[in-house]
Amino acid sequence: MNIRGSLWQRGSLRFKLILSVLVMTGPLVGMLLYNNFYAIDVVRGQVAESYKNMLALYMDQIDSDLNDVDAYMNTMSGISGFDLVSLEQAASDSEYYSSKVYLFNKFTRDISLYGSLSSLFVYVENRDDYMEVNKSQTQSLEERDRIKLYLLDHIQSGGLTQGISTQRWHYARIGQNKYLFDIVRTGNVYLGGWVSTDQLLDPLQSLQIGEGGTVLLANDLGEPITDTKLVDENKIRLDASEGDYYLSGYDRKYLIVDSASIRGNFKLVAVIPDHHILDKLPYLQGIVWMITAASLLFIPTGLYSISKAILVPLNRVLLAMKKVRSGDWSNRVDLTRGGSEEFRILGESFNSMMTEIETLRVNVYEEQLNKQKEELQRLQLQVNPHFFLNSLNIVYNLAKVKNNELTMEMTRYLIQYFRYMFRSNTTFVHLKDELEHTRNYLRIQSLRFPDKLTWTLDVPDFLGDMPIPPLVVQSFVENSIKHAVTMDKLVHISVRIDLLDEDSGTRVNIAIQDTGCGFGEEVLRDLQAGKCVANERGEHTGAWNVQRRLKLLYGDTVSVRFDNHPESGGAVVSIILPINPAAEVTS
């Protein structure tokens, strides 16, 4: 059983304690975290709404300025715009230049009325003549030439807005600068104006965006028009499809708020550092974070305290019980180090109980040993009277016929036989003594069944001192004579002992075989099954007696097999015993 694994099962005390702590503290921590994130989201929403209103205000102002420029250009190019028509319809160069000078002076006066407008220009296509009026001279000559070339290329490519459209202002990157421009057409005359994007953003520099933030222009595809460095370095997305506001950025997060223009394909975007927004949270927000962090710290600390006070002592008790279950009855629980008073009492009670159980086990074990020894002696003594009456009967018949030599020989064999029997209540004897006793028994039986019994003992000399239970070989030989020898035919009994060298250890095989009629089918089946076999008078047979004694002495390491020889049909008994050199042999 895996104690450590079982401690984490759903029904374990450890699992229930931890689950209880998490159930009690989890909702509180969850509510604190939810409140914290909700407060952050509310603040972000309020900040986003505030900035969106400001951007909308500035964008309305920009759109209003651009709309005024559009209205001025529409008036100049409309039906009442005689100044542009006079350029196109001038009959002579003097009339053309006179109209051109008039128009230049008019643009010079009018351009100051439009604060966001940087330049007005006129292009007469049939004369390929370009004239511009700049509000300031901040642009270099090269920059104005680049603007001119771009505008003329745009006109000649046919990129002018067709029909009526409110979004007439277009974004253009010319050199390193960015511009918005609008162009209207009257016949072959084109009137237009352009605005520097930096000039549009000048009024927004006073906005409190926060350190690292900015306000920029972006086109309707989400591509930055101004301040592209901040967007590129922080991988900020300028996509208005995500809602009124959203967070973007790689390492640092920025709150993105925008307001689109109705006069052109561009929008104002405020990029506000998120930490700048959170700095404005009330100090209670910090307290919430502290409580949340403290809760996350107290949970493992509390679980550790519970583990030291309850789970560790409990684990010691379980480990001690596991060792006891595996057979280590000497194991005790050590609850002197830490733990509660209840577990100390439990440990003392467990240790006291184990001491009593161990004492009882020793007593029961000794009682079982004594009982087993008594049963072994009883089984051995049970064999002693078995041969007594037949032996006396043989001596009586020999004395009756006055055969003194056979009587003396028989008496000598019987003396040796019964001397061995009287000391056979010992647990082990030498194999050579057991075989000598078997020879005496076979000699006695040879006198009883003259010319009807032959026998052989084939045993290596080096096994003579091997310890063996007494009366093992003799009992099976006696059983063969009892059931196999008759006055009708000659019966041969052979005893062969061999040494077996196996991976599990060295063992001895004792094979006893006769040439009689063998075991009956029912008897053989019962013997092979290890059942007790009784004769017709209800007496136990010698085979079961020996099996019982061997099991008491060797346990499962002994093997006794019964069979009939496939050719002669006689009984075959095979006993495999382990060699036990430590067995005590009594001389």
C-alpha positions in Angstrom: 0.0 0.0 0.0 1.4 3.4 -0.9 0.8 5.6 2.2 2.1 8.8 0.6 -0.2 8.3 -2.4 -3.2 7.5 -0.3 -2.7 10.7 1.7 -3.7 12.7 -1.4 -6.8 10.6 -2.2 -10.1 12.4 -2.1 -11.2 10.7 1.1 -7.9 11.4 3.0 -7.7 13.8 5.9 -4.9 15.8 4.2 -7.1 16.3 1.1 -10.1 17.4 3.2 -8.1 19.8 5.3 -6.5 21.5 2.3 -9.8 21.6 0.5 -11.5 23.2 3.5 -8.8 25.9 3.8 -9.1 26.6 0.1 -12.9 26.7 0.3 -12.8 29.2 3.2 -10.0 31.4 1.8 -10.5 31.0 -2.0 -13.7 33.0 -2.3 -12.3 35.8 -0.2 -9.1 36.0 -2.3 -11.2 35.7 -5.5 -13.5 38.5 -4.4 -10.5 40.7 -3.5 -8.9 40.0 -6.9 -12.2 40.6 -8.7 -12.7 43.9 -6.8 -9.1 44.9 -7.7 -9.4 44.1 -11.4 -12.9 45.7 -11.5 -11.6 48.9 -9.9 -8.7 48.9 -12.4 -11.1 48.4 -15.3 -13.4 51.2 -14.0 -10.5 53.6 -13.7 -9.4 52.7 -17.2 -12.9 53.2 -18.5 -13.2 56.6 -16.8 -9.7 57.7 -18.0 -10.5 56.4 -21.6 -13.8 58.2 -21.6 -12.1 61.4 -20.4 -9.4 61.2 -23.1 -11.9 60.3 -25.8 -14.0 63.4 -25.0 -10.9 65.6 -25.2 -9.8 63.9 -28.5 -13.3 64.4 -29.9 -13.2 68.0 -28.9 -9.8 68.5 -30.6 -10.9 66.5 -33.6 -14.0 68.6 -33.9 -11.8 71.7 -33.9 -9.5 70.2 -36.5 -12.5 69.1 -38.7 -14.0 72.6 -38.3 -10.7 74.2 -39.5 -10.5 71.8 -42.4 -14.1 72.4 -43.2 -13.6 76.1 -43.3 -10.7 75.5 -45.8 -13.0 73.3 -47.8 -15.7 75.9 -47.9 -13.2 78.6 -49.0 -11.9 76.4 -51.8 -15.4 75.5 -52.8 -16.3 79.2 -53.0 -13.2 79.9 -55.0 -13.9 77.1 -57.5 -17.7 77.5 -57.6 -19.9 79.7 -59.9 -19.0 82.8 -58.0 -15.3 81.9 -58.2 -14.5 84.3 -61.1 -10.8 84.6 -60.0 -10.1 81.0 -61.1 -12.2 81.2 -64.2 -10.3 84.3 -65.3 -7.0 82.3 -65.2 -8.5 79.7 -67.5 -10.1 82.1 -69.9 -7.4 84.7 -70.1 -7.0 85.7 -73.8 -3.5 87.0 -73.4 -0.5 86.6 -71.3 -0.9 90.0 -69.7 -4.5 89.2 -68.7 -3.3 85.8 -67.3 -0.5 87.4 -65.2 -2.8 90.1 -64.1 -5.3 87.5 -62.8 -2.4 85.5 -61.3 -1.1 88.5 -59.4 -4.5 89.3 -58.1 -5.1 85.7 -57.0 -1.6 85.6 -55.3 -2.4 88.7 -53.3 -5.9 87.4 -52.4 -4.3 84.1 -51.2 -1.7 86.0 -49.2 -4.5 87.9 -47.4 -6.9 85.0 -46.9 -4.4 82.3 -45.8 -3.9 84.0 -42.4 -7.6 83.5 -41.7 -7.2 79.7 -41.5 -4.9 78.7 -38.6 -4.2 75.1 -39.5 -3.6 75.8 -43.3 0.1 75.7 -44.2 -0.2 76.6 -47.9 -2.6 77.3 -50.8 -1.6 76.5 -54.4 -3.1 76.9 -58.0 -2.1 74.7 -60.9 -3.2 75.7 -64.5 -3.1 72.5 -66.5 -3.1 74.1 -70.1 -0.2 76.4 -69.2 1.5 73.9 -66.8 1.8 76.7 -64.4 2.1 76.2 -60.6 1.7 78.9 -58.0 1.7 78.6 -54.2 1.3 80.8 -51.2 2.9 79.6 -47.9 1.9 80.9 -44.5 5.4 80.6 -43.2 8.8 80.0 -44.6 9.8 77.1 -42.3 10.0 74.6 -45.2 13.1 74.6 -47.2 13.2 75.1 -50.9 13.9 71.5 -51.5 11.0 70.5 -49.3 8.6 72.8 -51.2 9.8 71.3 -54.5 9.1 67.8 -53.2 5.6 68.8 -52.2 5.1 70.4 -55.6 6.2 67.4 -57.5 4.0 65.1 -55.3 0.9 67.3 -55.8 1.4 67.5 -59.5 2.0 63.8 -59.8 -1.2 63.2 -57.8 -3.2 65.6 -60.1 -1.8 64.1 -63.3 -2.4 60.5 -62.1 -6.1 61.3 -61.7 -6.2 60.6 -58.0 -8.7 63.4 -57.2 -11.8 62.6 -55.2 -14.8 62.2 -57.6 -18.2 63.4 -56.7 -19.4 64.8 -53.4 -17.5 63.5 -50.4 -17.0 64.8 -46.8 -13.6 63.0 -46.5 -11.6 65.1 -49.0 -8.4 65.4 -47.0 -5.8 62.8 -47.7 -2.6 61.8 -46.0 0.7 61.9 -47.7 4.3 61.2 -46.6 6.6 63.4 -48.5 10.3 63.0 -47.7 10.6 62.8 -43.9 7.4 64.8 -43.2 3.7 64.1 -43.3 1.0 66.2 -44.7 -2.8 66.4 -45.3 -3.9 67.9 -48.6 -7.2 68.7 -50.5 -7.6 69.6 -54.2 -10.6 70.9 -56.1 -10.9 71.4 -59.9 -12.5 74.1 -62.1 -12.0 73.3 -65.7 -8.3 73.1 -66.2 -7.5 75.0 -63.0 -6.8 73.1 -59.8 -7.0 74.7 -56.4 -5.6 73.0 -53.3 -4.2 73.4 -49.9 -2.0 71.3 -47.6 -1.5 71.1 -43.9 1.5 69.8 -41.9 0.4 67.1 -39.5 2.8 68.4 -36.9 1.0 71.8 -37.0 -2.3 70.0 -36.4 -0.9 68.3 -33.3 0.7 71.4 -31.7 -2.4 72.4 -29.7 -2.5 68.8 -28.2 0.9 69.0 -26.6 -0.6 70.5 -23.5 -2.6 67.2 -22.8 -1.5 65.3 -19.7 -0.8 62.0 -21.4 1.9 60.8 -18.9 5.5 60.0 -19.2 6.1 57.8 -22.3 2.7 58.5 -23.8 1.7 60.6 -26.8 -1.0 61.8 -29.1 -0.6 60.9 -32.7 -2.4 60.7 -36.1 -3.1 57.4 -37.7 -4.8 56.5 -41.0 -7.9 54.4 -41.2 -5.8 51.2 -41.6 -4.3 51.7 -38.2 -0.9 52.8 -39.5 0.7 55.7 -37.5 1.1 58.9 -39.4 3.1 60.7 -36.6 5.4 59.4 -33.9 5.9 56.0 -35.5 9.0 55.3 -33.3 6.9 54.8 -30.1 4.4 52.5 -31.9 7.1 50.4 -33.6 9.3 50.0 -30.5 6.5 48.9 -28.3 4.6 46.9 -31.0 1.4 48.9 -30.3 -1.7 48.1 -32.4 -3.8 51.1 -33.6 -6.9 49.1 -34.4 -10.2 50.8 -33.5 -12.2 47.6 -34.2 -11.6 46.4 -30.6 -13.9 48.9 -29.0 -13.9 52.4 -27.4 -10.5 51.6 -25.8 -8.1 48.7 -25.4 -4.7 47.8 -24.1 -1.8 47.1 -26.4 2.0 46.9 -26.3 4.7 44.2 -25.8 6.7 44.9 -22.7 4.8 47.9 -21.5 1.0 48.2 -21.8 -0.6 51.3 -23.2 -4.3 52.4 -23.2 -5.4 53.2 -26.7 -8.2 55.8 -27.3 -9.0 57.4 -30.7 -11.4 59.7 -32.4 -11.9 59.6 -36.2 -12.1 62.6 -38.5 -15.1 63.3 -40.7 -13.1 65.4 -43.1 -10.4 62.9 -44.0 -9.1 59.3 -43.7 -7.2 59.8 -40.5 -7.9 59.9 -36.7 -6.4 61.2 -33.5 -5.0 58.5 -31.2 -4.0 58.9 -27.6 -1.4 56.4 -26.4 -1.5 56.5 -22.6 0.9 54.4 -20.4 -1.1 52.0 -18.3 1.1 52.5 -15.2 0.3 56.2 -15.5 -3.4 55.4 -15.2 -2.9 53.0 -12.2 -0.8 55.6 -10.4 -4.0 57.6 -10.1 -5.9 54.8 -8.2 -6.8 55.6 -4.6 -4.5 54.2 -1.9 -7.1 51.7 -0.9 -6.2 49.8 -4.1 -2.8 49.2 -2.6 -4.4 47.9 0.5 -6.4 45.5 -1.5 -3.2 44.2 -3.2 -1.6 43.9 0.2 -4.5 41.9 1.6 -4.5 39.7 -1.5 -0.8 39.1 -1.3 -1.0 38.4 2.4 -3.8 36.0 1.8 -1.8 34.1 -0.7 1.1 34.1 1.8 -1.0 33.0 4.7 -2.6 30.1 2.9 0.6 28.1 2.4 1.8 29.2 5.9 -1.5 28.0 7.4 -1.3 24.7 5.5 2.3 24.2 6.7 1.2 24.8 10.3 -1.7 22.3 9.9 0.7 19.8 8.3 3.2 20.1 11.2 0.4 19.9 13.8 -1.8 17.2 12.3 -0.6 15.7 9.1 3.0 14.9 10.0 2.1 13.1 13.3 -0.7 11.3 11.4 1.7 10.3 8.7 4.0 8.9 11.4 1.2 6.8 12.8 0.3 5.5 9.3 3.9 4.6 8.5 4.2 2.8 11.8 0.9 0.9 11.0 2.2 0.1 7.5 5.4 -1.4 9.0 3.4 -3.4 11.5 1.2 -4.7 8.7 4.3 -5.8 6.8 5.5 -7.8 9.9 7.7 -5.4 11.8 6.0 -5.7 15.2 8.8 -4.0 17.0 8.1 -0.7 15.3 6.9 2.2 17.5 5.5 5.7 16.8 7.8 8.7 17.8 5.5 11.7 18.5 7.8 13.4 21.0 8.9 15.9 18.3 6.1 18.5 17.8 2.5 17.6 17.3 -0.4 18.2 19.5 -1.2 16.6 22.9 -3.9 14.5 21.4 -1.5 12.9 18.9 1.0 12.3 21.8 -1.7 10.4 23.7 -2.6 8.5 20.5 1.1 7.6 20.0 1.6 6.4 23.6 -1.6 4.3 23.3 -0.5 2.8 20.0 2.9 2.0 21.4 1.5 0.4 24.5 -1.0 -1.6 22.5 1.8 -2.8 20.2 3.9 -3.8 23.2 1.0 -5.9 24.6 0.4 -7.4 21.1 4.0 -8.3 20.7 4.1 -10.0 24.1 0.9 -11.9 23.2 2.4 -12.9 19.9 5.5 -14.3 21.6 3.4 -16.2 24.0 1.1 -17.6 21.3 4.2 -18.4 19.1 5.8 -20.3 22.0 2.6 -22.1 22.7 2.3 -23.1 19.0 5.8 -24.3 19.0 5.1 -26.5 22.1 1.9 -27.7 20.5 3.7 -28.5 17.3 6.5 -30.3 19.1 4.0 -32.3 21.1 2.1 -33.2 17.9 5.4 -34.2 16.2 6.3 -36.4 19.1 2.8 -37.9 19.1 3.1 -38.6 15.4 6.4 -40.2 15.8 5.3 -42.3 18.7 2.2 -43.3 16.8 4.5 -45.3 14.6 6.2 -47.3 17.4 3.3 -49.7 18.3 2.7 -50.4 14.6 5.3 -53.2 14.3 5.2 -54.5 17.9 2.6 -57.2 17.6 3.9 -58.6 14.3 7.4 -58.8 15.7 6.3 -60.7 18.8 4.3 -63.1 16.6 7.4 -63.8 14.5 9.5 -64.6 17.6 6.8 -66.8 18.9 6.6 -68.8 15.7 10.4 -69.2 15.5 10.6 -70.4 19.1 7.7 -72.7 18.5 9.6 -74.5 15.7 12.8 -74.4 17.9 14.8 -72.5 15.2 17.3 -71.0 17.6 19.6 -69.4 15.1 16.8 -67.5 13.4 15.3 -66.7 16.7 18.6 -65.2 17.9 19.1 -63.3 14.6 15.5 -62.0 14.7 15.9 -61.0 18.3 19.1 -59.1 17.5 17.4 -57.2 14.7 14.4 -56.4 16.9 16.7 -55.1 19.7 18.4 -52.7 17.3 15.0 -51.8 15.8 13.4 -51.0 19.1 16.5 -49.2 20.5 16.2 -46.8 17.5 12.5 -46.5 18.0 12.8 -45.6 21.7 15.1 -42.7 20.8 13.2 -41.7 17.7 11.2 -39.0 19.6 14.0 -36.6 18.6 13.4 -34.1 15.8 16.3 -35.1 13.6 18.7 -38.1 13.2 21.6 -38.8 10.8 20.7 -40.2 7.5 23.0 -43.2 8.0 21.2 -44.1 11.3 17.8 -43.9 9.5 19.1 -46.2 6.7 20.6 -48.7 9.2 17.2 -48.8 11.0 15.5 -49.3 7.6 18.0 -52.2 6.9 17.1 -53.9 10.2 13.4 -53.5 9.4 13.9 -55.1 5.9 16.0 -58.0 7.4 13.1 -58.7 9.8 10.6 -58.6 7.0 12.9 -60.9 4.9 12.6 -63.5 7.8 8.9 -63.0 7.8 8.6 -63.3 3.9 11.4 -65.7 2.9 12.1 -65.8 -0.9 9.3 -63.2 -1.4 11.2 -59.9 -0.7 14.4 -58.4 -2.1 15.6 -54.8 -1.4 18.4 -52.4 -2.3 19.6 -49.1 -0.7 21.6 -46.9 -3.1 22.9 -43.9 -1.1 26.1 -41.8 -1.5 28.4 -42.1 1.5 28.9 -38.3 1.8 25.2 -37.9 2.7 25.5 -40.1 5.7 25.7 -37.2 8.2 22.8 -35.2 6.7 20.1 -34.5 9.3 16.7 -36.1 8.5 13.5 -36.6 10.5 13.4 -40.2 11.9 11.2 -42.9 10.5 10.8 -41.1 7.1 12.4 -43.8 4.9 11.4 -46.7 7.1 7.7 -45.6 7.2 7.4 -45.6 3.4 9.3 -48.9 3.2 6.9 -50.3 5.8 4.0 -49.0 3.8 5.3 -50.8 0.6 5.7 -54.1 2.5 2.2 -53.8 4.1 0.5 -53.2 0.7 2.8 -54.8 -1.9 4.4 -57.9 -0.4 2.2 -61.1 -0.6 2.9 -64.8 -0.6 2.1 -65.0 -4.3 5.0 -63.3 -6.0 8.4 -61.8 -5.4 8.5 -58.1 -4.6 11.5 -55.8 -4.9 11.9 -52.6 -2.9 14.5 -50.0 -3.8 15.6 -46.9 -2.0 17.6 -44.3 -3.9 18.9 -41.0 -2.6 20.4 -38.4 -4.9 21.7 -34.8 -4.4 19.9 -32.1 -6.3 21.8 -28.8 -7.1 19.2 -26.3 -8.0 19.0 -22.5 -8.3 16.8 -22.3 -5.2 19.5 -24.3 -3.2 20.8 -27.8 -2.6 18.2 -30.4 -1.9 18.0 -34.2 -1.5 15.7 -36.5 -3.5 14.6 -39.7 -1.7 12.9 -42.2 -4.1 11.2 -45.3 -2.7 9.8 -47.7 -5.3 8.3 -51.3 -5.2 7.2 -53.8 -7.8 3.8 -54.4 -6.2 0.4 -53.5 -7.5 0.8 -49.8 -6.7 -1.7 -47.3 -5.3 -5.4 -47.6 -5.9 -6.9 -44.8 -8.0 -8.9 -43.3 -5.2 -6.0 -43.6 -2.7 -3.6 -42.1 -5.2 -5.9 -39.2 -5.9 -6.3 -38.5 -2.2 -2.6 -38.7 -1.5 -1.7 -36.4 -4.4 -4.3 -33.9 -3.1 -2.7 -34.1 0.4 -5.8 -35.5 2.0 -5.8 -37.8 5.0 -6.2 -41.4 3.9 -7.6 -44.0 6.3 -7.9 -47.8 6.0 -10.9 -49.9 6.4 -10.6 -49.7 10.2 -10.5 -45.9 10.2 -6.8 -45.8 11.0 -4.5 -43.2 9.3 -2.0 -44.6 6.9 1.8 -44.2 7.5 2.1 -42.0 4.3 -0.2 -39.3 5.7 1.6 -39.5 9.0 5.0 -38.8 7.4 3.5 -36.0 5.3 2.2 -34.3 8.3 5.5 -34.5 10.2 7.4 -33.2 7.2 5.1 -30.2 6.8 5.5 -29.4 10.5 9.3 -29.5 10.2 9.9 -28.0 6.7 6.7 -26.1 5.8 6.3 -25.4 2.1 10.0 -26.2 1.3 9.3 -30.0 1.3 7.8 -31.9 -1.6 6.2 -35.4 -1.4 4.9 -36.9 -4.6 3.0 -40.2 -5.1 2.7 -42.1 -8.3 2.6 -45.6 -9.9 5.5 -46.7 -12.1 4.5 -46.6 -15.8 6.1 -50.0 -16.6 6.0 -52.2 -13.4 2.9 -50.6 -12.0 4.4 -50.5 -8.5 4.1 -47.6 -6.1 6.7 -44.7 -6.4 7.2 -42.2 -3.6 9.5 -39.2 -4.2 10.5 -37.0 -1.2 12.5 -33.8 -1.9 14.0 -32.3 1.3 16.1 -29.2 1.7 19.5 -29.7 3.4 19.4 -28.1 6.8 22.9 -28.3 8.3 21.8 -26.3 11.3 19.3 -29.0 12.4 20.0 -30.4 15.8 20.7 -34.2 15.8 20.6 -36.2 19.0 22.8 -39.3 19.2 
